[in-house]
Amino acid sequence: MVAVAASKTRDRWSVEASIEELAQLTRTAGASVVGKLIQRLPVPSKTHYLGRGKLEELLALKNSVNYGVVIFDDELSPMQQRNLEEALQVKVIDRVALILDIFAKRARTHEGQLQVELAQHQYLLPRLAGQWSHLERLGGGIGTRGPGESQLETDRRLIHRKIHRLKAQIEEIRKHRDLYRQKRSKSGIPVVALVGYTNS
């Protein structure tokens, strides 16, 4: 894995601290860091996030250490992610996807697992176009929108349904939890809450 950050308006110390935190998150997710790269740009490139020189440097690094994933410190647009994956021929993710992956591995309660799955689907939805470089046309049939519906449109519709179903399940769990909370409150049992962050 290679960690990448752009300095933008941040000072060098905060960029280095942020990329070190990204490296720690990467190790928490079970990957090893084989390189770190900092890009100094006033504004990241709209198409590839990195400038041409840093992109070439990242490609050269691939030849020497043969990494399989590149993780960006900032959130990437779907277009940036798709373009980077095409240029580098490896999986490219950002901090958000990395944290969602960690949460997915560590979620223990049913509600927690549903919430992570919901967040992953909401994150994936705008990135679907990059998954389909070709749009195969499907014939009409039972349960489809009709002739000419693309695989991308089908996947979007399925993910929207899944998101709706997950939200309904989470809401049902919250209603049950509120009911139990009211019962505990009436019985006088004290309530304790623990809050934490994935890397603390």
C-alpha atoms as an extended CHARMM CRD file, in Angstrom:
* protein
*
       200  EXT
         1         1  MET       CA              0.0000000000        0.0000000000        0.0000000000  PROA      1               0.0000000000
         2         2  VAL       CA              1.1640000000        3.5320000000       -0.7470000000  PROA      2               0.0000000000
         3         3  ALA       CA             -0.2780000000        6.4450000000        1.2440000000  PROA      3               0.0000000000
         4         4  VAL       CA             -0.7080000000        9.7220000000       -0.6810000000  PROA      4               0.0000000000
         5         5  ALA       CA             -1.5840000000       13.2170000000        0.5850000000  PROA      5               0.0000000000
         6         6  ALA       CA             -1.7490000000       16.6780000000       -1.0030000000  PROA      6               0.0000000000
         7         7  SER       CA             -0.6260000000       19.6800000000        1.0200000000  PROA      7               0.0000000000
         8         8  LYS       CA             -3.0870000000       22.2130000000       -0.4540000000  PROA      8               0.0000000000
         9         9  THR       CA             -3.2740000000       24.9690000000        2.1710000000  PROA      9               0.0000000000
        10        10  ARG       CA             -2.1310000000       22.7890000000        5.0810000000  PROA      10              0.0000000000
        11        11  ASP       CA              1.3290000000       23.2600000000        6.5350000000  PROA      11              0.0000000000
        12        12  ARG       CA              3.9240000000       20.5050000000        6.1760000000  PROA      12              0.0000000000
        13        13  TRP       CA              3.5710000000       19.3360000000        9.8020000000  PROA      13              0.0000000000
        14        14  SER       CA             -0.2010000000       18.8040000000        9.5460000000  PROA      14              0.0000000000
        15        15  VAL       CA              0.1990000000       16.9720000000        6.2080000000  PROA      15              0.0000000000
        16        16  GLU       CA              2.8440000000       14.6640000000        7.6680000000  PROA      16              0.0000000000
        17        17  ALA       CA              0.7470000000       14.0750000000       10.8070000000  PROA      17              0.0000000000
        18        18  SER       CA             -2.2970000000       13.3120000000        8.6600000000  PROA      18              0.0000000000
        19        19  ILE       CA             -0.4190000000       10.8870000000        6.4040000000  PROA      19              0.0000000000
        20        20  GLU       CA              1.0810000000        9.1760000000        9.4650000000  PROA      20              0.0000000000
        21        21  GLU       CA             -2.4390000000        8.7370000000       10.8470000000  PROA      21              0.0000000000
        22        22  LEU       CA             -3.4790000000        7.3270000000        7.4480000000  PROA      22              0.0000000000
        23        23  ALA       CA             -0.5780000000        4.8620000000        7.6570000000  PROA      23              0.0000000000
        24        24  GLN       CA             -1.7370000000        3.7960000000       11.1460000000  PROA      24              0.0000000000
        25        25  LEU       CA             -5.2870000000        3.3190000000        9.8630000000  PROA      25              0.0000000000
        26        26  THR       CA             -3.8700000000        1.2360000000        7.0110000000  PROA      26              0.0000000000
        27        27  ARG       CA             -2.0220000000       -1.0100000000        9.4490000000  PROA      27              0.0000000000
        28        28  THR       CA             -5.1960000000       -1.2750000000       11.5410000000  PROA      28              0.0000000000
        29        29  ALA       CA             -6.9830000000       -2.5060000000        8.3970000000  PROA      29              0.0000000000
        30        30  GLY       CA             -4.3480000000       -5.2310000000        8.0360000000  PROA      30              0.0000000000
        31        31  ALA       CA             -2.1730000000       -3.8390000000        5.2240000000  PROA      31              0.0000000000
        32        32  SER       CA              1.4690000000       -2.8100000000        5.2680000000  PROA      32              0.0000000000
        33        33  VAL       CA              2.6940000000        0.5880000000        4.0790000000  PROA      33              0.0000000000
        34        34  VAL       CA              5.4730000000        0.3890000000        1.4790000000  PROA      34              0.0000000000
        35        35  GLY       CA              5.6200000000        4.0810000000        0.5850000000  PROA      35              0.0000000000
        36        36  LYS       CA              4.3280000000        7.5620000000        1.3260000000  PROA      36              0.0000000000
        37        37  LEU       CA              3.9720000000       10.3840000000       -1.1650000000  PROA      37              0.0000000000
        38        38  ILE       CA              3.1410000000       14.0530000000       -0.5540000000  PROA      38              0.0000000000
        39        39  GLN       CA              1.9360000000       16.2460000000       -3.4380000000  PROA      39              0.0000000000
        40        40  ARG       CA              2.3530000000       20.0160000000       -3.1950000000  PROA      40              0.0000000000
        41        41  LEU       CA             -0.4470000000       21.5860000000       -5.2090000000  PROA      41              0.0000000000
        42        42  PRO       CA             -2.6180000000       24.6200000000       -4.4480000000  PROA      42              0.0000000000
        43        43  VAL       CA             -5.5910000000       22.6440000000       -5.7920000000  PROA      43              0.0000000000
        44        44  PRO       CA             -5.5960000000       18.9000000000       -6.5960000000  PROA      44              0.0000000000
        45        45  SER       CA             -6.1300000000       17.9420000000      -10.2450000000  PROA      45              0.0000000000
        46        46  LYS       CA             -9.8090000000       17.4290000000      -11.0680000000  PROA      46              0.0000000000
        47        47  THR       CA             -9.0290000000       14.3940000000      -13.2130000000  PROA      47              0.0000000000
        48        48  HSD       CA             -6.2870000000       12.5280000000      -11.3140000000  PROA      48              0.0000000000
        49        49  TYR       CA             -5.9390000000       14.4170000000       -7.9850000000  PROA      49              0.0000000000
        50        50  LEU       CA             -2.1430000000       14.3310000000       -8.5120000000  PROA      50              0.0000000000
        51        51  GLY       CA             -0.0700000000       16.3540000000      -10.9480000000  PROA      51              0.0000000000
        52        52  ARG       CA              1.5020000000       14.5600000000      -13.9080000000  PROA      52              0.0000000000
        53        53  GLY       CA              4.9550000000       14.3840000000      -12.2690000000  PROA      53              0.0000000000
        54        54  LYS       CA              3.6770000000       12.7900000000       -9.0410000000  PROA      54              0.0000000000
        55        55  LEU       CA              1.5520000000       10.3500000000      -11.0150000000  PROA      55              0.0000000000
        56        56  GLU       CA              4.6730000000        9.2680000000      -12.9240000000  PROA      56              0.0000000000
        57        57  GLU       CA              6.5620000000        9.0110000000       -9.6130000000  PROA      57              0.0000000000
        58        58  LEU       CA              3.8100000000        6.7720000000       -8.2520000000  PROA      58              0.0000000000
        59        59  LEU       CA              4.0040000000        4.5860000000      -11.3760000000  PROA      59              0.0000000000
        60        60  ALA       CA              7.7970000000        4.3310000000      -11.0160000000  PROA      60              0.0000000000
        61        61  LEU       CA              7.3790000000        3.3330000000       -7.3610000000  PROA      61              0.0000000000
        62        62  LYS       CA              5.0990000000        0.4970000000       -8.4930000000  PROA      62              0.0000000000
        63        63  ASN       CA              7.9570000000       -0.9830000000      -10.5250000000  PROA      63              0.0000000000
        64        64  SER       CA             10.2870000000       -0.9920000000       -7.5130000000  PROA      64              0.0000000000
        65        65  VAL       CA              7.9720000000       -2.1180000000       -4.6830000000  PROA      65              0.0000000000
        66        66  ASN       CA              5.0140000000       -3.6430000000       -6.5780000000  PROA      66              0.0000000000
        67        67  TYR       CA              2.1950000000       -2.2660000000       -4.3930000000  PROA      67              0.0000000000
        68        68  GLY       CA             -1.3930000000       -3.4520000000       -4.8380000000  PROA      68              0.0000000000
        69        69  VAL       CA             -3.3910000000       -0.5670000000       -3.3260000000  PROA      69              0.0000000000
        70        70  VAL       CA             -2.9760000000        3.2130000000       -3.2140000000  PROA      70              0.0000000000
        71        71  ILE       CA             -4.7810000000        5.0530000000       -0.4120000000  PROA      71              0.0000000000
        72        72  PHE       CA             -5.3770000000        8.8050000000       -0.6520000000  PROA      72              0.0000000000
        73        73  ASP       CA             -5.6690000000       10.9440000000        2.4550000000  PROA      73              0.0000000000
        74        74  ASP       CA             -8.4120000000       13.1490000000        0.9940000000  PROA      74              0.0000000000
        75        75  GLU       CA            -11.7380000000       12.0300000000       -0.4060000000  PROA      75              0.0000000000
        76        76  LEU       CA            -11.5340000000       11.3220000000       -4.1300000000  PROA      76              0.0000000000
        77        77  SER       CA            -14.2930000000       12.0670000000       -6.6010000000  PROA      77              0.0000000000
        78        78  PRO       CA            -15.6240000000        9.0420000000       -8.5030000000  PROA      78              0.0000000000
        79        79  MET       CA            -13.9170000000       10.3560000000      -11.6640000000  PROA      79              0.0000000000
        80        80  GLN       CA            -10.5430000000       10.8150000000       -9.9120000000  PROA      80              0.0000000000
        81        81  GLN       CA            -10.7330000000        7.3070000000       -8.4720000000  PROA      81              0.0000000000
        82        82  ARG       CA            -11.6240000000        5.7610000000      -11.8360000000  PROA      82              0.0000000000
        83        83  ASN       CA             -8.8750000000        7.6760000000      -13.6910000000  PROA      83              0.0000000000
        84        84  LEU       CA             -6.2480000000        6.7660000000      -11.0930000000  PROA      84              0.0000000000
        85        85  GLU       CA             -7.1810000000        3.0760000000      -11.2210000000  PROA      85              0.0000000000
        86        86  GLU       CA             -6.8900000000        3.1300000000      -15.0150000000  PROA      86              0.0000000000
        87        87  ALA       CA             -3.5110000000        4.9060000000      -14.8980000000  PROA      87              0.0000000000
        88        88  LEU       CA             -1.9900000000        2.8330000000      -12.0760000000  PROA      88              0.0000000000
        89        89  GLN       CA             -3.7040000000       -0.5180000000      -12.7750000000  PROA      89              0.0000000000
        90        90  VAL       CA             -4.2090000000       -1.0840000000       -9.0240000000  PROA      90              0.0000000000
        91        91  LYS       CA             -7.0350000000       -0.5700000000       -6.5520000000  PROA      91              0.0000000000
        92        92  VAL       CA             -7.3240000000        3.0810000000       -5.4240000000  PROA      92              0.0000000000
        93        93  ILE       CA             -9.2730000000        4.0890000000       -2.3200000000  PROA      93              0.0000000000
        94        94  ASP       CA             -9.4930000000        7.1410000000       -0.0860000000  PROA      94              0.0000000000
        95        95  ARG       CA             -9.5620000000        7.6810000000        3.6780000000  PROA      95              0.0000000000
        96        96  VAL       CA            -13.3600000000        7.3330000000        3.7950000000  PROA      96              0.0000000000
        97        97  ALA       CA            -13.3060000000        3.8840000000        2.1550000000  PROA      97              0.0000000000
        98        98  LEU       CA            -10.4540000000        2.7950000000        4.4420000000  PROA      98              0.0000000000
        99        99  ILE       CA            -12.3430000000        3.8310000000        7.5860000000  PROA      99              0.0000000000
       100       100  LEU       CA            -15.5250000000        2.1300000000        6.3510000000  PROA      100             0.0000000000
       101       101  ASP       CA            -13.4860000000       -1.0470000000        5.8130000000  PROA      101             0.0000000000
       102       102  ILE       CA            -12.1520000000       -0.8670000000        9.3860000000  PROA      102             0.0000000000
       103       103  PHE       CA            -15.6500000000       -0.2840000000       10.7560000000  PROA      103             0.0000000000
       104       104  ALA       CA            -16.9540000000       -3.2510000000        8.7350000000  PROA      104             0.0000000000
       105       105  LYS       CA            -14.3120000000       -5.5250000000       10.2540000000  PROA      105             0.0000000000
       106       106  ARG       CA            -14.9680000000       -4.2890000000       13.7930000000  PROA      106             0.0000000000
       107       107  ALA       CA            -18.7480000000       -3.8970000000       13.8740000000  PROA      107             0.0000000000
       108       108  ARG       CA            -20.0620000000       -6.3430000000       16.4700000000  PROA      108             0.0000000000
       109       109  THR       CA            -23.7300000000       -5.4660000000       16.9540000000  PROA      109             0.0000000000
       110       110  HSD       CA            -26.3710000000       -6.1610000000       14.3340000000  PROA      110             0.0000000000
       111       111  GLU       CA            -27.2200000000       -2.4490000000       14.1770000000  PROA      111             0.0000000000
       112       112  GLY       CA            -23.5490000000       -1.5260000000       13.7830000000  PROA      112             0.0000000000
       113       113  GLN       CA            -23.1430000000       -3.9830000000       10.9130000000  PROA      113             0.0000000000
       114       114  LEU       CA            -26.2600000000       -2.5990000000        9.2050000000  PROA      114             0.0000000000
       115       115  GLN       CA            -25.0390000000        0.9960000000        9.6250000000  PROA      115             0.0000000000
       116       116  VAL       CA            -21.6500000000        0.1730000000        8.1030000000  PROA      116             0.0000000000
       117       117  GLU       CA            -23.2980000000       -1.6680000000        5.2140000000  PROA      117             0.0000000000
       118       118  LEU       CA            -25.5830000000        1.3360000000        4.6330000000  PROA      118             0.0000000000
       119       119  ALA       CA            -22.6090000000        3.7310000000        4.6390000000  PROA      119             0.0000000000
       120       120  GLN       CA            -20.7140000000        1.4770000000        2.2070000000  PROA      120             0.0000000000
       121       121  HSD       CA            -23.6570000000        1.3750000000       -0.2160000000  PROA      121             0.0000000000
       122       122  GLN       CA            -24.1280000000        5.1530000000       -0.0050000000  PROA      122             0.0000000000
       123       123  TYR       CA            -20.4070000000        5.5930000000       -0.6890000000  PROA      123             0.0000000000
       124       124  LEU       CA            -20.4970000000        3.1260000000       -3.6090000000  PROA      124             0.0000000000
       125       125  LEU       CA            -23.5700000000        4.5390000000       -5.3670000000  PROA      125             0.0000000000
       126       126  PRO       CA            -21.9190000000        7.5670000000       -7.0710000000  PROA      126             0.0000000000
       127       127  ARG       CA            -18.8830000000        5.4020000000       -7.9400000000  PROA      127             0.0000000000
       128       128  LEU       CA            -20.8380000000        2.7640000000       -9.8830000000  PROA      128             0.0000000000
       129       129  ALA       CA            -20.1990000000        4.3730000000      -13.2680000000  PROA      129             0.0000000000
       130       130  GLY       CA            -16.5040000000        3.5740000000      -12.9080000000  PROA      130             0.0000000000
       131       131  GLN       CA            -17.3020000000       -0.0910000000      -12.3990000000  PROA      131             0.0000000000
       132       132  TRP       CA            -18.9060000000       -0.3320000000      -15.8390000000  PROA      132             0.0000000000
       133       133  SER       CA            -16.6410000000        0.8040000000      -18.6580000000  PROA      133             0.0000000000
       134       134  HSD       CA            -19.0810000000       -0.8450000000      -21.0430000000  PROA      134             0.0000000000
       135       135  LEU       CA            -22.8440000000       -0.5870000000      -20.7230000000  PROA      135             0.0000000000
       136       136  GLU       CA            -24.2990000000       -3.8840000000      -21.8250000000  PROA      136             0.0000000000
       137       137  ARG       CA            -27.9360000000       -3.5280000000      -22.7120000000  PROA      137             0.0000000000
       138       138  LEU       CA            -30.3510000000       -5.9060000000      -21.0650000000  PROA      138             0.0000000000
       139       139  GLY       CA            -33.5880000000       -7.1030000000      -22.5540000000  PROA      139             0.0000000000
       140       140  GLY       CA            -36.8540000000       -6.3130000000      -20.8320000000  PROA      140             0.0000000000
       141       141  GLY       CA            -38.4310000000       -8.8000000000      -18.5170000000  PROA      141             0.0000000000
       142       142  ILE       CA            -40.1430000000       -9.3450000000      -15.2090000000  PROA      142             0.0000000000
       143       143  GLY       CA            -38.7070000000       -7.0860000000      -12.5310000000  PROA      143             0.0000000000
       144       144  THR       CA            -36.6660000000       -4.8970000000      -14.8870000000  PROA      144             0.0000000000
       145       145  ARG       CA            -37.4280000000       -1.4230000000      -16.1280000000  PROA      145             0.0000000000
       146       146  GLY       CA            -37.7500000000       -2.5480000000      -19.6900000000  PROA      146             0.0000000000
       147       147  PRO       CA            -35.8260000000       -2.9540000000      -22.9310000000  PROA      147             0.0000000000
       148       148  GLY       CA            -32.5780000000       -1.0790000000      -23.1300000000  PROA      148             0.0000000000
       149       149  GLU       CA            -31.9040000000       -0.7720000000      -19.4170000000  PROA      149             0.0000000000
       150       150  SER       CA            -28.1580000000       -0.7510000000      -18.8440000000  PROA      150             0.0000000000
       151       151  GLN       CA            -26.3630000000       -2.8910000000      -16.2820000000  PROA      151             0.0000000000
       152       152  LEU       CA            -25.3460000000        0.3470000000      -14.5580000000  PROA      152             0.0000000000
       153       153  GLU       CA            -28.9860000000        1.4410000000      -14.2260000000  PROA      153             0.0000000000
       154       154  THR       CA            -29.9270000000       -2.0020000000      -12.9090000000  PROA      154             0.0000000000
       155       155  ASP       CA            -27.1590000000       -1.8970000000      -10.3070000000  PROA      155             0.0000000000
       156       156  ARG       CA            -28.1370000000        1.6260000000       -9.2290000000  PROA      156             0.0000000000
       157       157  ARG       CA            -31.7350000000        0.5380000000       -8.7910000000  PROA      157             0.0000000000
       158       158  LEU       CA            -30.6850000000       -2.5240000000       -6.7700000000  PROA      158             0.0000000000
       159       159  ILE       CA            -28.4260000000       -0.4440000000       -4.5240000000  PROA      159             0.0000000000
       160       160  HSD       CA            -31.2040000000        2.1260000000       -3.9730000000  PROA      160             0.0000000000
       161       161  ARG       CA            -33.5020000000       -0.7350000000       -2.9000000000  PROA      161             0.0000000000
       162       162  LYS       CA            -30.8180000000       -2.1290000000       -0.5930000000  PROA      162             0.0000000000
       163       163  ILE       CA            -30.2730000000        1.3230000000        0.9750000000  PROA      163             0.0000000000
       164       164  HSD       CA            -34.0190000000        1.6850000000        1.5480000000  PROA      164             0.0000000000
       165       165  ARG       CA            -34.1850000000       -1.7970000000        3.1320000000  PROA      165             0.0000000000
       166       166  LEU       CA            -31.1750000000       -1.1120000000        5.3880000000  PROA      166             0.0000000000
       167       167  LYS       CA            -32.6460000000        2.2090000000        6.5580000000  PROA      167             0.0000000000
       168       168  ALA       CA            -35.9170000000        0.4530000000        7.4190000000  PROA      168             0.0000000000
       169       169  GLN       CA            -34.0730000000       -2.2650000000        9.3810000000  PROA      169             0.0000000000
       170       170  ILE       CA            -32.0170000000        0.3200000000       11.2900000000  PROA      170             0.0000000000
       171       171  GLU       CA            -35.1500000000        2.3170000000       12.0970000000  PROA      171             0.0000000000
       172       172  GLU       CA            -36.8410000000       -0.8330000000       13.4280000000  PROA      172             0.0000000000
       173       173  ILE       CA            -33.8450000000       -1.5560000000       15.6760000000  PROA      173             0.0000000000
       174       174  ARG       CA            -33.9000000000        2.0520000000       16.9450000000  PROA      174             0.0000000000
       175       175  LYS       CA            -37.5940000000        1.7720000000       17.7960000000  PROA      175             0.0000000000
       176       176  HSD       CA            -36.9070000000       -1.3940000000       19.8210000000  PROA      176             0.0000000000
       177       177  ARG       CA            -33.9430000000        0.2650000000       21.5380000000  PROA      177             0.0000000000
       178       178  ASP       CA            -36.0540000000        3.3220000000       22.4350000000  PROA      178             0.0000000000
       179       179  LEU       CA            -38.7180000000        1.0310000000       23.8750000000  PROA      179             0.0000000000
       180       180  TYR       CA            -36.1130000000       -0.7840000000       26.0250000000  PROA      180             0.0000000000
       181       181  ARG       CA            -34.6500000000        2.5710000000       27.0910000000  PROA      181             0.0000000000
       182       182  GLN       CA            -38.0610000000        3.7590000000       28.2590000000  PROA      182             0.0000000000
       183       183  LYS       CA            -38.5250000000        0.5360000000       30.2520000000  PROA      183             0.0000000000
       184       184  ARG       CA            -35.0850000000        0.9140000000       31.8760000000  PROA      184             0.0000000000
       185       185  SER       CA            -35.7900000000        4.5450000000       32.6800000000  PROA      185             0.0000000000
       186       186  LYS       CA            -39.0370000000        3.6180000000       34.4240000000  PROA      186             0.0000000000
       187       187  SER       CA            -37.2990000000        0.8520000000       36.3890000000  PROA      187             0.0000000000
       188       188  GLY       CA            -34.5480000000        3.2070000000       37.6390000000  PROA      188             0.0000000000
       189       189  ILE       CA            -31.6040000000        1.2250000000       36.2200000000  PROA      189             0.0000000000
       190       190  PRO       CA            -28.6300000000        3.5660000000       35.5450000000  PROA      190             0.0000000000
       191       191  VAL       CA            -27.4510000000        3.9140000000       31.9290000000  PROA      191             0.0000000000
       192       192  VAL       CA            -23.7680000000        4.0860000000       30.8940000000  PROA      192             0.0000000000
       193       193  ALA       CA            -22.4680000000        4.9640000000       27.4030000000  PROA      193             0.0000000000
       194       194  LEU       CA            -18.9950000000        4.3570000000       25.9400000000  PROA      194             0.0000000000
       195       195  VAL       CA            -17.7750000000        6.3020000000       22.9120000000  PROA      195             0.0000000000
       196       196  GLY       CA            -14.5720000000        5.7210000000       20.9430000000  PROA      196             0.0000000000
       197       197  TYR       CA            -12.7210000000        6.2490000000       17.6890000000  PROA      197             0.0000000000
       198       198  THR       CA            -11.4030000000        3.4280000000       15.5600000000  PROA      198             0.0000000000
       199       199  ASN       CA             -7.7180000000        4.2760000000       16.0560000000  PROA      199             0.0000000000
       200       200  SER       CA             -7.6290000000        5.5330000000       19.6480000000  PROA      200             0.0000000000
